[in-house]
Amino acid sequence: MASTTNFSVRMDSEIKRQCESLYGELGMNLTTAINVFLRQSLRVGGFPFDVKLEQPNKETIAAMLEAERIAHSPGVKRYSDVEEALRELKR
């Protein structure tokens, strides 16, 4: 039988409460859930999920830059309300 040890984790009390509720519905306590996370981390050699900053892809960046250009361009037709823009689209 493997030996065990204790460790303490400081966390937001509301996060802890929500996780205890979630994992309780899955039939386990928080300690078991943390052990599952740690074992899965060892199996995959890192976090068992993607950890990354959300960054827009090239197409989204291009669209954002175009929107910015259009917003500042004096030659772009402007509309005073949605109905006016929709009327223009129907022409």
PDB file of N, CA, C and O in Angstrom:
ATOM      1  N   MET A   1       0.848  -1.181   0.000  1.00  0.00           N
ATOM      2  CA  MET A   1       0.000   0.000   0.000  1.00  0.00           C
ATOM      3  C   MET A   1       0.890   1.240   0.000  1.00  0.00           C
ATOM      4  O   MET A   1       1.866   1.309   0.747  1.00  0.00           O
ATOM      5  N   ALA A   2       0.557   2.204  -0.827  1.00  0.00           N
ATOM      6  CA  ALA A   2       1.337   3.433  -0.928  1.00  0.00           C
ATOM      7  C   ALA A   2       1.152   4.267   0.330  1.00  0.00           C
ATOM      8  O   ALA A   2       0.065   4.321   0.906  1.00  0.00           O
ATOM      9  N   SER A   3       2.227   4.913   0.740  1.00  0.00           N
ATOM     10  CA  SER A   3       2.113   5.811   1.888  1.00  0.00           C
ATOM     11  C   SER A   3       1.457   7.106   1.432  1.00  0.00           C
ATOM     12  O   SER A   3       1.543   7.471   0.260  1.00  0.00           O
ATOM     13  N   THR A   4       0.816   7.786   2.339  1.00  0.00           N
ATOM     14  CA  THR A   4       0.137   9.039   2.009  1.00  0.00           C
ATOM     15  C   THR A   4       0.736  10.168   2.836  1.00  0.00           C
ATOM     16  O   THR A   4       1.421   9.938   3.834  1.00  0.00           O
ATOM     17  N   THR A   5       0.466  11.377   2.403  1.00  0.00           N
ATOM     18  CA  THR A   5       0.919  12.563   3.105  1.00  0.00           C
ATOM     19  C   THR A   5      -0.173  13.614   3.014  1.00  0.00           C
ATOM     20  O   THR A   5      -1.065  13.515   2.172  1.00  0.00           O
ATOM     21  N   ASN A   6      -0.108  14.590   3.850  1.00  0.00           N
ATOM     22  CA  ASN A   6      -1.068  15.694   3.830  1.00  0.00           C
ATOM     23  C   ASN A   6      -0.409  16.932   3.256  1.00  0.00           C
ATOM     24  O   ASN A   6       0.793  17.144   3.416  1.00  0.00           O
ATOM     25  N   PHE A   7      -1.214  17.753   2.581  1.00  0.00           N
ATOM     26  CA  PHE A   7      -0.748  19.077   2.189  1.00  0.00           C
ATOM     27  C   PHE A   7      -1.922  20.035   2.266  1.00  0.00           C
ATOM     28  O   PHE A   7      -3.078  19.629   2.148  1.00  0.00           O
ATOM     29  N   SER A   8      -1.618  21.305   2.466  1.00  0.00           N
ATOM     30  CA  SER A   8      -2.658  22.329   2.603  1.00  0.00           C
ATOM     31  C   SER A   8      -2.671  23.207   1.369  1.00  0.00           C
ATOM     32  O   SER A   8      -1.630  23.506   0.784  1.00  0.00           O
ATOM     33  N   VAL A   9      -3.857  23.609   0.988  1.00  0.00           N
ATOM     34  CA  VAL A   9      -4.026  24.494  -0.157  1.00  0.00           C
ATOM     35  C   VAL A   9      -4.912  25.648   0.274  1.00  0.00           C
ATOM     36  O   VAL A   9      -5.978  25.442   0.853  1.00  0.00           O
ATOM     37  N   ARG A  10      -4.466  26.861  -0.011  1.00  0.00           N
ATOM     38  CA  ARG A  10      -5.305  28.028   0.266  1.00  0.00           C
ATOM     39  C   ARG A  10      -6.093  28.328  -1.002  1.00  0.00           C
ATOM     40  O   ARG A  10      -5.523  28.403  -2.090  1.00  0.00           O
ATOM     41  N   MET A  11      -7.395  28.498  -0.861  1.00  0.00           N
ATOM     42  CA  MET A  11      -8.230  28.802  -2.021  1.00  0.00           C
ATOM     43  C   MET A  11      -9.418  29.644  -1.584  1.00  0.00           C
ATOM     44  O   MET A  11      -9.756  29.720  -0.403  1.00  0.00           O
ATOM     45  N   ASP A  12     -10.022  30.256  -2.551  1.00  0.00           N
ATOM     46  CA  ASP A  12     -11.231  31.035  -2.337  1.00  0.00           C
ATOM     47  C   ASP A  12     -12.312  30.117  -1.771  1.00  0.00           C
ATOM     48  O   ASP A  12     -12.570  29.044  -2.315  1.00  0.00           O
ATOM     49  N   SER A  13     -12.935  30.539  -0.690  1.00  0.00           N
ATOM     50  CA  SER A  13     -13.922  29.677  -0.026  1.00  0.00           C
ATOM     51  C   SER A  13     -15.128  29.377  -0.917  1.00  0.00           C
ATOM     52  O   SER A  13     -15.697  28.289  -0.832  1.00  0.00           O
ATOM     53  N   GLU A  14     -15.522  30.316  -1.762  1.00  0.00           N
ATOM     54  CA  GLU A  14     -16.663  30.076  -2.650  1.00  0.00           C
ATOM     55  C   GLU A  14     -16.303  29.049  -3.731  1.00  0.00           C
ATOM     56  O   GLU A  14     -17.120  28.197  -4.082  1.00  0.00           O
ATOM     57  N   ILE A  15     -15.080  29.136  -4.254  1.00  0.00           N
ATOM     58  CA  ILE A  15     -14.620  28.151  -5.235  1.00  0.00           C
ATOM     59  C   ILE A  15     -14.615  26.764  -4.596  1.00  0.00           C
ATOM     60  O   ILE A  15     -15.060  25.792  -5.207  1.00  0.00           O
ATOM     61  N   LYS A  16     -14.116  26.676  -3.376  1.00  0.00           N
ATOM     62  CA  LYS A  16     -14.085  25.391  -2.672  1.00  0.00           C
ATOM     63  C   LYS A  16     -15.494  24.846  -2.509  1.00  0.00           C
ATOM     64  O   LYS A  16     -15.735  23.666  -2.767  1.00  0.00           O
ATOM     65  N   ARG A  17     -16.422  25.687  -2.086  1.00  0.00           N
ATOM     66  CA  ARG A  17     -17.803  25.239  -1.879  1.00  0.00           C
ATOM     67  C   ARG A  17     -18.399  24.725  -3.187  1.00  0.00           C
ATOM     68  O   ARG A  17     -19.029  23.669  -3.214  1.00  0.00           O
ATOM     69  N   GLN A  18     -18.197  25.477  -4.274  1.00  0.00           N
ATOM     70  CA  GLN A  18     -18.745  25.067  -5.567  1.00  0.00           C
ATOM     71  C   GLN A  18     -18.132  23.750  -6.042  1.00  0.00           C
ATOM     72  O   GLN A  18     -18.835  22.887  -6.568  1.00  0.00           O
ATOM     73  N   CYS A  19     -16.829  23.602  -5.854  1.00  0.00           N
ATOM     74  CA  CYS A  19     -16.165  22.364  -6.281  1.00  0.00           C
ATOM     75  C   CYS A  19     -16.612  21.178  -5.431  1.00  0.00           C
ATOM     76  O   CYS A  19     -16.820  20.084  -5.955  1.00  0.00           O
ATOM     77  N   GLU A  20     -16.758  21.385  -4.135  1.00  0.00           N
ATOM     78  CA  GLU A  20     -17.249  20.300  -3.276  1.00  0.00           C
ATOM     79  C   GLU A  20     -18.635  19.845  -3.731  1.00  0.00           C
ATOM     80  O   GLU A  20     -18.935  18.651  -3.738  1.00  0.00           O
ATOM     81  N   SER A  21     -19.469  20.802  -4.106  1.00  0.00           N
ATOM     82  CA  SER A  21     -20.808  20.474  -4.597  1.00  0.00           C
ATOM     83  C   SER A  21     -20.734  19.721  -5.925  1.00  0.00           C
ATOM     84  O   SER A  21     -21.395  18.698  -6.102  1.00  0.00           O
ATOM     85  N   LEU A  22     -19.930  20.231  -6.853  1.00  0.00           N
ATOM     86  CA  LEU A  22     -19.779  19.599  -8.157  1.00  0.00           C
ATOM     87  C   LEU A  22     -19.261  18.169  -8.027  1.00  0.00           C
ATOM     88  O   LEU A  22     -19.865  17.235  -8.556  1.00  0.00           O
ATOM     89  N   TYR A  23     -18.139  17.999  -7.320  1.00  0.00           N
ATOM     90  CA  TYR A  23     -17.555  16.671  -7.203  1.00  0.00           C
ATOM     91  C   TYR A  23     -18.420  15.741  -6.357  1.00  0.00           C
ATOM     92  O   TYR A  23     -18.411  14.526  -6.556  1.00  0.00           O
ATOM     93  N   GLY A  24     -19.158  16.308  -5.424  1.00  0.00           N
ATOM     94  CA  GLY A  24     -20.110  15.505  -4.661  1.00  0.00           C
ATOM     95  C   GLY A  24     -21.160  14.884  -5.570  1.00  0.00           C
ATOM     96  O   GLY A  24     -21.549  13.731  -5.387  1.00  0.00           O
ATOM     97  N   GLU A  25     -21.615  15.658  -6.553  1.00  0.00           N
ATOM     98  CA  GLU A  25     -22.578  15.127  -7.521  1.00  0.00           C
ATOM     99  C   GLU A  25     -21.969  14.016  -8.364  1.00  0.00           C
ATOM    100  O   GLU A  25     -22.680  13.148  -8.869  1.00  0.00           O
ATOM    101  N   LEU A  26     -20.639  14.051  -8.514  1.00  0.00           N
ATOM    102  CA  LEU A  26     -19.940  13.011  -9.270  1.00  0.00           C
ATOM    103  C   LEU A  26     -19.535  11.841  -8.378  1.00  0.00           C
ATOM    104  O   LEU A  26     -18.901  10.893  -8.842  1.00  0.00           O
ATOM    105  N   GLY A  27     -19.903  11.907  -7.093  1.00  0.00           N
ATOM    106  CA  GLY A  27     -19.657  10.794  -6.186  1.00  0.00           C
ATOM    107  C   GLY A  27     -18.281  10.790  -5.540  1.00  0.00           C
ATOM    108  O   GLY A  27     -17.805   9.744  -5.099  1.00  0.00           O
ATOM    109  N   MET A  28     -17.639  11.948  -5.479  1.00  0.00           N
ATOM    110  CA  MET A  28     -16.327  11.998  -4.833  1.00  0.00           C
ATOM    111  C   MET A  28     -16.181  13.278  -4.035  1.00  0.00           C
ATOM    112  O   MET A  28     -16.895  14.258  -4.251  1.00  0.00           O
ATOM    113  N   ASN A  29     -15.234  13.244  -3.104  1.00  0.00           N
ATOM    114  CA  ASN A  29     -14.952  14.451  -2.340  1.00  0.00           C
ATOM    115  C   ASN A  29     -13.831  15.235  -3.012  1.00  0.00           C
ATOM    116  O   ASN A  29     -13.271  14.789  -4.013  1.00  0.00           O
ATOM    117  N   LEU A  30     -13.509  16.383  -2.470  1.00  0.00           N
ATOM    118  CA  LEU A  30     -12.501  17.256  -3.062  1.00  0.00           C
ATOM    119  C   LEU A  30     -11.118  16.606  -3.059  1.00  0.00           C
ATOM    120  O   LEU A  30     -10.355  16.771  -4.010  1.00  0.00           O
ATOM    121  N   THR A  31     -10.795  15.876  -2.005  1.00  0.00           N
ATOM    122  CA  THR A  31      -9.504  15.193  -1.946  1.00  0.00           C
ATOM    123  C   THR A  31      -9.363  14.195  -3.082  1.00  0.00           C
ATOM    124  O   THR A  31      -8.317  14.137  -3.728  1.00  0.00           O
ATOM    125  N   THR A  32     -10.398  13.411  -3.335  1.00  0.00           N
ATOM    126  CA  THR A  32     -10.357  12.444  -4.432  1.00  0.00           C
ATOM    127  C   THR A  32     -10.231  13.159  -5.766  1.00  0.00           C
ATOM    128  O   THR A  32      -9.470  12.723  -6.629  1.00  0.00           O
ATOM    129  N   ALA A  33     -10.966  14.253  -5.950  1.00  0.00           N
ATOM    130  CA  ALA A  33     -10.903  15.008  -7.202  1.00  0.00           C
ATOM    131  C   ALA A  33      -9.497  15.557  -7.430  1.00  0.00           C
ATOM    132  O   ALA A  33      -8.995  15.519  -8.553  1.00  0.00           O
ATOM    133  N   ILE A  34      -8.864  16.062  -6.384  1.00  0.00           N
ATOM    134  CA  ILE A  34      -7.499  16.582  -6.515  1.00  0.00           C
ATOM    135  C   ILE A  34      -6.544  15.447  -6.861  1.00  0.00           C
ATOM    136  O   ILE A  34      -5.642  15.628  -7.679  1.00  0.00           O
ATOM    137  N   ASN A  35      -6.727  14.291  -6.255  1.00  0.00           N
ATOM    138  CA  ASN A  35      -5.885  13.136  -6.584  1.00  0.00           C
ATOM    139  C   ASN A  35      -6.073  12.703  -8.028  1.00  0.00           C
ATOM    140  O   ASN A  35      -5.102  12.337  -8.689  1.00  0.00           O
ATOM    141  N   VAL A  36      -7.299  12.737  -8.529  1.00  0.00           N
ATOM    142  CA  VAL A  36      -7.552  12.411  -9.940  1.00  0.00           C
ATOM    143  C   VAL A  36      -6.801  13.399 -10.828  1.00  0.00           C
ATOM    144  O   VAL A  36      -6.142  13.001 -11.789  1.00  0.00           O
ATOM    145  N   PHE A  37      -6.902  14.681 -10.507  1.00  0.00           N
ATOM    146  CA  PHE A  37      -6.193  15.710 -11.277  1.00  0.00           C
ATOM    147  C   PHE A  37      -4.683  15.452 -11.283  1.00  0.00           C
ATOM    148  O   PHE A  37      -4.051  15.490 -12.339  1.00  0.00           O
ATOM    149  N   LEU A  38      -4.105  15.188 -10.106  1.00  0.00           N
ATOM    150  CA  LEU A  38      -2.659  14.986 -10.016  1.00  0.00           C
ATOM    151  C   LEU A  38      -2.220  13.724 -10.760  1.00  0.00           C
ATOM    152  O   LEU A  38      -1.197  13.740 -11.445  1.00  0.00           O
ATOM    153  N   ARG A  39      -2.970  12.642 -10.634  1.00  0.00           N
ATOM    154  CA  ARG A  39      -2.624  11.410 -11.346  1.00  0.00           C
ATOM    155  C   ARG A  39      -2.722  11.603 -12.864  1.00  0.00           C
ATOM    156  O   ARG A  39      -1.875  11.122 -13.617  1.00  0.00           O
ATOM    157  N   GLN A  40      -3.749  12.299 -13.290  1.00  0.00           N
ATOM    158  CA  GLN A  40      -3.897  12.559 -14.728  1.00  0.00           C
ATOM    159  C   GLN A  40      -2.757  13.456 -15.220  1.00  0.00           C
ATOM    160  O   GLN A  40      -2.276  13.285 -16.340  1.00  0.00           O
ATOM    161  N   SER A  41      -2.329  14.399 -14.401  1.00  0.00           N
ATOM    162  CA  SER A  41      -1.185  15.249 -14.756  1.00  0.00           C
ATOM    163  C   SER A  41       0.059  14.400 -14.983  1.00  0.00           C
ATOM    164  O   SER A  41       0.812  14.643 -15.926  1.00  0.00           O
ATOM    165  N   LEU A  42       0.277  13.414 -14.132  1.00  0.00           N
ATOM    166  CA  LEU A  42       1.427  12.519 -14.294  1.00  0.00           C
ATOM    167  C   LEU A  42       1.300  11.681 -15.557  1.00  0.00           C
ATOM    168  O   LEU A  42       2.292  11.435 -16.242  1.00  0.00           O
ATOM    169  N   ARG A  43       0.079  11.240 -15.870  1.00  0.00           N
ATOM    170  CA  ARG A  43      -0.128  10.406 -17.060  1.00  0.00           C
ATOM    171  C   ARG A  43       0.192  11.155 -18.346  1.00  0.00           C
ATOM    172  O   ARG A  43       0.767  10.588 -19.275  1.00  0.00           O
ATOM    173  N   VAL A  44      -0.188  12.454 -18.399  1.00  0.00           N
ATOM    174  CA  VAL A  44      -0.003  13.219 -19.639  1.00  0.00           C
ATOM    175  C   VAL A  44       1.271  14.052 -19.627  1.00  0.00           C
ATOM    176  O   VAL A  44       1.639  14.642 -20.643  1.00  0.00           O
ATOM    177  N   GLY A  45       1.940  14.104 -18.493  1.00  0.00           N
ATOM    178  CA  GLY A  45       3.180  14.862 -18.413  1.00  0.00           C
ATOM    179  C   GLY A  45       2.978  16.358 -18.329  1.00  0.00           C
ATOM    180  O   GLY A  45       3.813  17.118 -18.820  1.00  0.00           O
ATOM    181  N   GLY A  46       1.905  16.797 -17.728  1.00  0.00           N
ATOM    182  CA  GLY A  46       1.604  18.230 -17.580  1.00  0.00           C
ATOM    183  C   GLY A  46       0.162  18.412 -17.162  1.00  0.00           C
ATOM    184  O   GLY A  46      -0.468  17.497 -16.631  1.00  0.00           O
ATOM    185  N   PHE A  47      -0.345  19.586 -17.406  1.00  0.00           N
ATOM    186  CA  PHE A  47      -1.759  19.819 -17.100  1.00  0.00           C
ATOM    187  C   PHE A  47      -2.619  18.900 -17.962  1.00  0.00           C
ATOM    188  O   PHE A  47      -2.324  18.706 -19.142  1.00  0.00           O
ATOM    189  N   PRO A  48      -3.663  18.340 -17.396  1.00  0.00           N
ATOM    190  CA  PRO A  48      -4.518  17.451 -18.194  1.00  0.00           C
ATOM    191  C   PRO A  48      -5.541  18.209 -19.045  1.00  0.00           C
ATOM    192  O   PRO A  48      -6.558  17.649 -19.453  1.00  0.00           O
ATOM    193  N   PHE A  49      -5.260  19.471 -19.302  1.00  0.00           N
ATOM    194  CA  PHE A  49      -6.093  20.309 -20.161  1.00  0.00           C
ATOM    195  C   PHE A  49      -5.209  21.443 -20.664  1.00  0.00           C
ATOM    196  O   PHE A  49      -4.138  21.694 -20.111  1.00  0.00           O
ATOM    197  N   ASP A  50      -5.659  22.126 -21.712  1.00  0.00           N
ATOM    198  CA  ASP A  50      -4.882  23.231 -22.265  1.00  0.00           C
ATOM    199  C   ASP A  50      -4.860  24.405 -21.303  1.00  0.00           C
ATOM    200  O   ASP A  50      -5.896  24.809 -20.774  1.00  0.00           O
ATOM    201  N   VAL A  51      -3.668  24.949 -21.081  1.00  0.00           N
ATOM    202  CA  VAL A  51      -3.503  26.166 -20.297  1.00  0.00           C
ATOM    203  C   VAL A  51      -2.878  27.178 -21.241  1.00  0.00           C
ATOM    204  O   VAL A  51      -1.714  27.057 -21.622  1.00  0.00           O
ATOM    205  N   LYS A  52      -3.668  28.179 -21.614  1.00  0.00           N
ATOM    206  CA  LYS A  52      -3.173  29.140 -22.590  1.00  0.00           C
ATOM    207  C   LYS A  52      -3.920  30.448 -22.468  1.00  0.00           C
ATOM    208  O   LYS A  52      -5.018  30.512 -21.915  1.00  0.00           O
ATOM    209  N   LEU A  53      -3.309  31.474 -22.987  1.00  0.00           N
ATOM    210  CA  LEU A  53      -3.975  32.759 -23.106  1.00  0.00           C
ATOM    211  C   LEU A  53      -4.837  32.708 -24.355  1.00  0.00           C
ATOM    212  O   LEU A  53      -4.387  32.239 -25.401  1.00  0.00           O
ATOM    213  N   GLU A  54      -6.042  33.173 -24.261  1.00  0.00           N
ATOM    214  CA  GLU A  54      -6.918  33.205 -25.430  1.00  0.00           C
ATOM    215  C   GLU A  54      -6.466  34.339 -26.335  1.00  0.00           C
ATOM    216  O   GLU A  54      -6.522  35.507 -25.953  1.00  0.00           O
ATOM    217  N   GLN A  55      -6.029  33.999 -27.507  1.00  0.00           N
ATOM    218  CA  GLN A  55      -5.587  34.993 -28.469  1.00  0.00           C
ATOM    219  C   GLN A  55      -6.370  34.798 -29.754  1.00  0.00           C
ATOM    220  O   GLN A  55      -6.569  33.668 -30.200  1.00  0.00           O
ATOM    221  N   PRO A  56      -6.813  35.892 -30.350  1.00  0.00           N
ATOM    222  CA  PRO A  56      -7.569  35.758 -31.595  1.00  0.00           C
ATOM    223  C   PRO A  56      -6.693  35.206 -32.715  1.00  0.00           C
ATOM    224  O   PRO A  56      -5.484  35.433 -32.744  1.00  0.00           O
ATOM    225  N   ASN A  57      -7.329  34.469 -33.646  1.00  0.00           N
ATOM    226  CA  ASN A  57      -6.580  33.947 -34.786  1.00  0.00           C
ATOM    227  C   ASN A  57      -6.349  35.057 -35.805  1.00  0.00           C
ATOM    228  O   ASN A  57      -6.825  36.178 -35.625  1.00  0.00           O
ATOM    229  N   LYS A  58      -5.611  34.743 -36.885  1.00  0.00           N
ATOM    230  CA  LYS A  58      -5.238  35.747 -37.884  1.00  0.00           C
ATOM    231  C   LYS A  58      -6.449  36.405 -38.521  1.00  0.00           C
ATOM    232  O   LYS A  58      -6.457  37.617 -38.740  1.00  0.00           O
ATOM    233  N   GLU A  59      -7.475  35.612 -38.822  1.00  0.00           N
ATOM    234  CA  GLU A  59      -8.670  36.164 -39.467  1.00  0.00           C
ATOM    235  C   GLU A  59      -9.388  37.144 -38.550  1.00  0.00           C
ATOM    236  O   GLU A  59      -9.864  38.188 -38.997  1.00  0.00           O
ATOM    237  N   THR A  60      -9.463  36.806 -37.270  1.00  0.00           N
ATOM    238  CA  THR A  60     -10.123  37.694 -36.311  1.00  0.00           C
ATOM    239  C   THR A  60      -9.334  38.986 -36.149  1.00  0.00           C
ATOM    240  O   THR A  60      -9.920  40.067 -36.092  1.00  0.00           O
ATOM    241  N   ILE A  61      -8.011  38.882 -36.074  1.00  0.00           N
ATOM    242  CA  ILE A  61      -7.173  40.083 -35.959  1.00  0.00           C
ATOM    243  C   ILE A  61      -7.360  40.967 -37.188  1.00  0.00           C
ATOM    244  O   ILE A  61      -7.479  42.187 -37.070  1.00  0.00           O
ATOM    245  N   ALA A  62      -7.386  40.344 -38.376  1.00  0.00           N
ATOM    246  CA  ALA A  62      -7.585  41.112 -39.608  1.00  0.00           C
ATOM    247  C   ALA A  62      -8.936  41.812 -39.595  1.00  0.00           C
ATOM    248  O   ALA A  62      -9.036  42.975 -39.988  1.00  0.00           O
ATOM    249  N   ALA A  63      -9.973  41.118 -39.147  1.00  0.00           N
ATOM    250  CA  ALA A  63     -11.314  41.714 -39.085  1.00  0.00           C
ATOM    251  C   ALA A  63     -11.350  42.862 -38.083  1.00  0.00           C
ATOM    252  O   ALA A  63     -11.992  43.883 -38.332  1.00  0.00           O
ATOM    253  N   MET A  64     -10.669  42.704 -36.959  1.00  0.00           N
ATOM    254  CA  MET A  64     -10.625  43.769 -35.952  1.00  0.00           C
ATOM    255  C   MET A  64      -9.904  45.002 -36.497  1.00  0.00           C
ATOM    256  O   MET A  64     -10.344  46.130 -36.276  1.00  0.00           O
ATOM    257  N   LEU A  65      -8.802  44.787 -37.206  1.00  0.00           N
ATOM    258  CA  LEU A  65      -8.069  45.910 -37.791  1.00  0.00           C
ATOM    259  C   LEU A  65      -8.893  46.606 -38.862  1.00  0.00           C
ATOM    260  O   LEU A  65      -8.882  47.833 -38.962  1.00  0.00           O
ATOM    261  N   GLU A  66      -9.619  45.814 -39.675  1.00  0.00           N
ATOM    262  CA  GLU A  66     -10.474  46.416 -40.701  1.00  0.00           C
ATOM    263  C   GLU A  66     -11.604  47.227 -40.065  1.00  0.00           C
ATOM    264  O   GLU A  66     -11.920  48.321 -40.531  1.00  0.00           O
ATOM    265  N   ALA A  67     -12.200  46.704 -39.023  1.00  0.00           N
ATOM    266  CA  ALA A  67     -13.271  47.429 -38.320  1.00  0.00           C
ATOM    267  C   ALA A  67     -12.745  48.739 -37.745  1.00  0.00           C
ATOM    268  O   ALA A  67     -13.419  49.767 -37.803  1.00  0.00           O
ATOM    269  N   GLU A  68     -11.549  48.694 -37.198  1.00  0.00           N
ATOM    270  CA  GLU A  68     -10.934  49.907 -36.652  1.00  0.00           C
ATOM    271  C   GLU A  68     -10.687  50.931 -37.766  1.00  0.00           C
ATOM    272  O   GLU A  68     -10.950  52.121 -37.596  1.00  0.00           O
ATOM    273  N   ARG A  69     -10.179  50.454 -38.904  1.00  0.00           N
ATOM    274  CA  ARG A  69      -9.928  51.344 -40.042  1.00  0.00           C
ATOM    275  C   ARG A  69     -11.234  51.964 -40.526  1.00  0.00           C
ATOM    276  O   ARG A  69     -11.295  53.168 -40.775  1.00  0.00           O
ATOM    277  N   ILE A  70     -12.266  51.159 -40.659  1.00  0.00           N
ATOM    278  CA  ILE A  70     -13.564  51.657 -41.133  1.00  0.00           C
ATOM    279  C   ILE A  70     -14.130  52.680 -40.150  1.00  0.00           C
ATOM    280  O   ILE A  70     -14.674  53.705 -40.561  1.00  0.00           O
ATOM    281  N   ALA A  71     -14.003  52.407 -38.880  1.00  0.00           N
ATOM    282  CA  ALA A  71     -14.559  53.300 -37.856  1.00  0.00           C
ATOM    283  C   ALA A  71     -13.909  54.680 -37.889  1.00  0.00           C
ATOM    284  O   ALA A  71     -14.541  55.672 -37.525  1.00  0.00           O
ATOM    285  N   HIS A  72     -12.655  54.747 -38.320  1.00  0.00           N
ATOM    286  CA  HIS A  72     -11.943  56.026 -38.327  1.00  0.00           C
ATOM    287  C   HIS A  72     -11.829  56.653 -39.712  1.00  0.00           C
ATOM    288  O   HIS A  72     -11.231  57.719 -39.863  1.00  0.00           O
ATOM    289  N   SER A  73     -12.392  56.006 -40.712  1.00  0.00           N
ATOM    290  CA  SER A  73     -12.285  56.513 -42.078  1.00  0.00           C
ATOM    291  C   SER A  73     -13.387  57.537 -42.360  1.00  0.00           C
ATOM    292  O   SER A  73     -14.568  57.224 -42.207  1.00  0.00           O
ATOM    293  N   PRO A  74     -13.018  58.754 -42.770  1.00  0.00           N
ATOM    294  CA  PRO A  74     -14.029  59.779 -43.030  1.00  0.00           C
ATOM    295  C   PRO A  74     -14.862  59.493 -44.279  1.00  0.00           C
ATOM    296  O   PRO A  74     -15.957  60.040 -44.411  1.00  0.00           O
ATOM    297  N   GLY A  75     -14.383  58.658 -45.197  1.00  0.00           N
ATOM    298  CA  GLY A  75     -15.102  58.395 -46.433  1.00  0.00           C
ATOM    299  C   GLY A  75     -16.146  57.293 -46.338  1.00  0.00           C
ATOM    300  O   GLY A  75     -16.828  57.007 -47.322  1.00  0.00           O
ATOM    301  N   VAL A  76     -16.282  56.675 -45.184  1.00  0.00           N
ATOM    302  CA  VAL A  76     -17.214  55.559 -45.022  1.00  0.00           C
ATOM    303  C   VAL A  76     -18.610  56.090 -44.723  1.00  0.00           C
ATOM    304  O   VAL A  76     -18.779  56.965 -43.874  1.00  0.00           O
ATOM    305  N   LYS A  77     -19.613  55.556 -45.425  1.00  0.00           N
ATOM    306  CA  LYS A  77     -21.012  55.960 -45.211  1.00  0.00           C
ATOM    307  C   LYS A  77     -21.431  55.599 -43.800  1.00  0.00           C
ATOM    308  O   LYS A  77     -21.152  54.499 -43.322  1.00  0.00           O
ATOM    309  N   ARG A  78     -22.093  56.516 -43.144  1.00  0.00           N
ATOM    310  CA  ARG A  78     -22.574  56.305 -41.779  1.00  0.00           C
ATOM    311  C   ARG A  78     -24.100  56.322 -41.780  1.00  0.00           C
ATOM    312  O   ARG A  78     -24.718  56.960 -42.632  1.00  0.00           O
ATOM    313  N   TYR A  79     -24.693  55.630 -40.837  1.00  0.00           N
ATOM    314  CA  TYR A  79     -26.147  55.548 -40.719  1.00  0.00           C
ATOM    315  C   TYR A  79     -26.559  56.049 -39.347  1.00  0.00           C
ATOM    316  O   TYR A  79     -25.843  55.873 -38.361  1.00  0.00           O
ATOM    317  N   SER A  80     -27.726  56.678 -39.302  1.00  0.00           N
ATOM    318  CA  SER A  80     -28.186  57.237 -38.030  1.00  0.00           C
ATOM    319  C   SER A  80     -28.922  56.201 -37.192  1.00  0.00           C
ATOM    320  O   SER A  80     -29.014  56.346 -35.973  1.00  0.00           O
ATOM    321  N   ASP A  81     -29.451  55.152 -37.833  1.00  0.00           N
ATOM    322  CA  ASP A  81     -30.121  54.096 -37.083  1.00  0.00           C
ATOM    323  C   ASP A  81     -30.136  52.801 -37.902  1.00  0.00           C
ATOM    324  O   ASP A  81     -29.760  52.798 -39.074  1.00  0.00           O
ATOM    325  N   VAL A  82     -30.565  51.726 -37.293  1.00  0.00           N
ATOM    326  CA  VAL A  82     -30.564  50.407 -37.922  1.00  0.00           C
ATOM    327  C   VAL A  82     -31.510  50.373 -39.118  1.00  0.00           C
ATOM    328  O   VAL A  82     -31.183  49.784 -40.149  1.00  0.00           O
ATOM    329  N   GLU A  83     -32.663  50.990 -38.992  1.00  0.00           N
ATOM    330  CA  GLU A  83     -33.632  50.969 -40.089  1.00  0.00           C
ATOM    331  C   GLU A  83     -33.041  51.592 -41.357  1.00  0.00           C
ATOM    332  O   GLU A  83     -33.245  51.078 -42.456  1.00  0.00           O
ATOM    333  N   GLU A  84     -32.314  52.692 -41.203  1.00  0.00           N
ATOM    334  CA  GLU A  84     -31.683  53.334 -42.351  1.00  0.00           C
ATOM    335  C   GLU A  84     -30.663  52.392 -43.005  1.00  0.00           C
ATOM    336  O   GLU A  84     -30.606  52.293 -44.231  1.00  0.00           O
ATOM    337  N   ALA A  85     -29.872  51.713 -42.199  1.00  0.00           N
ATOM    338  CA  ALA A  85     -28.883  50.772 -42.728  1.00  0.00           C
ATOM    339  C   ALA A  85     -29.570  49.607 -43.438  1.00  0.00           C
ATOM    340  O   ALA A  85     -29.107  49.166 -44.490  1.00  0.00           O
ATOM    341  N   LEU A  86     -30.664  49.108 -42.876  1.00  0.00           N
ATOM    342  CA  LEU A  86     -31.388  48.000 -43.505  1.00  0.00           C
ATOM    343  C   LEU A  86     -32.015  48.424 -44.831  1.00  0.00           C
ATOM    344  O   LEU A  86     -32.017  47.655 -45.792  1.00  0.00           O
ATOM    345  N   ARG A  87     -32.547  49.641 -44.883  1.00  0.00           N
ATOM    346  CA  ARG A  87     -33.095  50.142 -46.143  1.00  0.00           C
ATOM    347  C   ARG A  87     -32.023  50.184 -47.214  1.00  0.00           C
ATOM    348  O   ARG A  87     -32.269  49.813 -48.362  1.00  0.00           O
ATOM    349  N   GLU A  88     -30.831  50.636 -46.842  1.00  0.00           N
ATOM    350  CA  GLU A  88     -29.696  50.707 -47.780  1.00  0.00           C
ATOM    351  C   GLU A  88     -29.318  49.309 -48.266  1.00  0.00           C
ATOM    352  O   GLU A  88     -28.999  49.132 -49.442  1.00  0.00           O
ATOM    353  N   LEU A  89     -29.350  48.328 -47.390  1.00  0.00           N
ATOM    354  CA  LEU A  89     -29.008  46.964 -47.769  1.00  0.00           C
ATOM    355  C   LEU A  89     -30.012  46.371 -48.771  1.00  0.00           C
ATOM    356  O   LEU A  89     -29.638  45.561 -49.619  1.00  0.00           O
ATOM    357  N   LYS A  90     -31.279  46.774 -48.669  1.00  0.00           N
ATOM    358  CA  LYS A  90     -32.328  46.223 -49.533  1.00  0.00           C
ATOM    359  C   LYS A  90     -32.304  46.808 -50.944  1.00  0.00           C
ATOM    360  O   LYS A  90     -32.984  46.290 -51.830  1.00  0.00           O
ATOM    361  N   ARG A  91     -31.554  47.853 -51.169  1.00  0.00           N
ATOM    362  CA  ARG A  91     -31.498  48.483 -52.494  1.00  0.00           C
ATOM    363  C   ARG A  91     -30.809  47.602 -53.475  1.00  0.00           C
ATOM    364  O   ARG A  91     -30.670  47.969 -54.642  1.00  0.00           O
TER     365      ARG A  91
END
